[in-house]
Amino acid sequence: MKKSKIYFILSALMITALLLTGCGGGGDEKKQAEGEKAATGGDTIKIGFLGAKTGGHAAYGVETLKGIKMAVEDINTAGGLLGKKIEIVEEDHGSKVSEGTTVTQKLITRDKVVAIIGDPTTGITKAAAPIAQQNKVVLLSAGAVGPGVVEIGDYIYRDVLLNSVGAPAVTKYLNEKLGWKKVVVVTSMNNDFSVGLTDLFKEALIENKMEIVGEQSIQDGDQNFAAQVTAIKDKNADGIIFTGYYTEGALFMKEVRKQGLKSVLVGGDGLMSDVFLKMGAEAVEGSMFFCGFAVDETKSSDKTKKFIEAYKAGNNGVQPDYFSVQGYDAVMLIADAIKAANSDDPEKFRVELAKTKNWEGVSGTITFDESREPIKSPVYLLEVKEGKLAVKDTIEVK
Amino acid sequence: MDSIFSMFLNDYYIQVLTMLGIYLIAALGLNLITGVTGQLSFGHAAFLSIGAYTSAIISLKLQLPFVVALLAAGLMTAIWGILLGYPTLRLTGDYLGIATLGFGEIVRVVFLNMKITGGALGLAGIPRSTSLTMVIILVFITILAMFRLENSRFGRSLIAIREDEIAAEAMGINITKTKITAFALGTFFAGVGGGLYAHLIQYLNPQDFGFVKSFDFLAFIVLGGLGSIPGAILGTTVLTLAPEFLRFVADYRMMIYGLLMVFMMIVRPRGLLGGVKLSRLFAKKKVQTTGTSASGGAN
């Protein structure tokens, strides 16, 4: 048993070492925090990034972070905020809810951030929001579109195009401009975004007196959709409303084409990814989805054009997507609120943030209504054309 | 007690250590099933989720005290453990593993489609009742219970079943009954862990209890050493704390975590403390004290 004793000591030492490195850091921060209290803030304003750099939602997190970094650079080169530089503290939670909460806790207690931007998904935002609320730190999600987010508390915001704004606008457009009357609805049952969006689409479909001729459920992670497509094959629908994410969307459309169906797919911004175009190839041709932002050379404002140029320059000519723009706007919204309040105290600048009206951002205009929900205009309707995304139309929202 | 902790530790460490305690309780439960009795279970996260949802619903819908919710979570999970155990524990080895894997997926899909659990939208707004003190006390109770169990007549029959079922039966052990009892006990602790988890994270989503989490628990106890209580504690501690404290290496975090696992398995194929018993460690006082202080999170 001697050998095992040695290993026991070794591993015990390892844990102690791990704990000590962690706790040692903690001590420093405590001192730093005390110092900050005395001087009412150090020489930087810290903003936390909560999102996934690995795991299932990595595509969203990485893009959001790019936008955030660009905004911070813009602010810092222009002289900073209230005479201080902005610093981004980034943490990865690997797309896991439980880690999302620990990361939030870390950003607040160890890094002492004044605001957190993230998470791009609704689920983790809902897990992180109560922690931010309890600790009186502003949390602005650049991507959470599901219900029940800002209701968590008055420190919780989001700057997204809500599905409750987008889905009715698009349904109306499909009915009036494209003349659709009959649709099939496909929902991914293990995806909170999809389940919520389906409900909104259904409501809008009834309002527009359109008919749901078929309903199918899938699961995120499914690879084979033969059964579902066979079931909707003879429904003679004008189109498929697909509320899930990009991977399943592309695979679903491949099966649709394989079985010889001509229908196109309409969905939400969960489809917004290069993966959708690459994986779907010609099968997703003609597919449409709405989102809060798209690169539209003809209609975009100077501010937007400037952002697009800067993004392209830093990313080998790739065009920015919804998440990077959202991330950029999130930082700018917070920065403007801090400026208006003349303080980086979350308790003060959150009041200014709530007052935001017709704020001109890169993604469009944003107004926070009485319940702090964002109303964003316009809604961009995108279409896949020759393997590329093109703006089919912009729908103004009142 | 909690105020004492918050004097020395900031909220982040409290959160991480509380999480560790919860995982310890659940992992010790799995250790009883897989480590001591030798019954491979891939569905431990499902039991955790049953406990989590049960306690959350009791807190949210019935507004009963937290202790009641926790107990109910444990009991409900144990009931499901028995219900699953009765038909499946006649299977052995890989077959049992697959059956529990299937069960885990069924549980996840059921929670996804139930109205009361909020489906894919998840269950939000659960009160935060879990505290570090409570978790530490429960961890010690669990360790004590496991220790007493293993060294009882019942515990010895479990080990006998692990070593040789036929021989155990020949010695007059009712195999099915003993196995199911062990399964019920193990899942009870998973349920309690789940209840604590729900009241710590305050938000439940079936996605978080997939089979990946079940494998995490299996990795905890295999890495620490199957069938060893200090092993399970050590394995859970290392694998739970490592990803958090490796944050300073940022993007390489999970790579180092993986390397750590591979390296440990090469050096110690039977786990860090494979075959080491708690009673033996007690005899060597110095070694023991380092072990518990790290695992109890009192650092």
Interface residues (C-beta under 8 A of the other chain):
Chain A: M1 S4 K5 Y7 F8 I9 S11 A12 L13 M14 I15 T16 L18 L19 L20 T21 G22 C23 G26 E29 K30 K53 T54 E90 E91 D92 G94 K96 V97 S98 E99 T101 T102 Q105 K106 I108 T109 R110 T122 G123 K126 A127 P130 Q134 N135 G146 P147 G148 I152 S188 M189 N190 N191 D192 S194 V195 G196 Q219
Chain B: L9 N10 D11 Y12 Y13 Q15 V16 M19 R108 V109 L112 N113 G119 A120 L121 G122 A124 G125 R128 Y197 L200 I201 Q202 Y203 N205 P206 Q207 D208 P230 L234 T237 V238 L241 A242 P243 E244 F245 R247 F248 A250 D251 R253 M254 R268 L272 L273 G274 G275 V276 R280 L281 K284 V287 T290 G291 A294 S295 N299
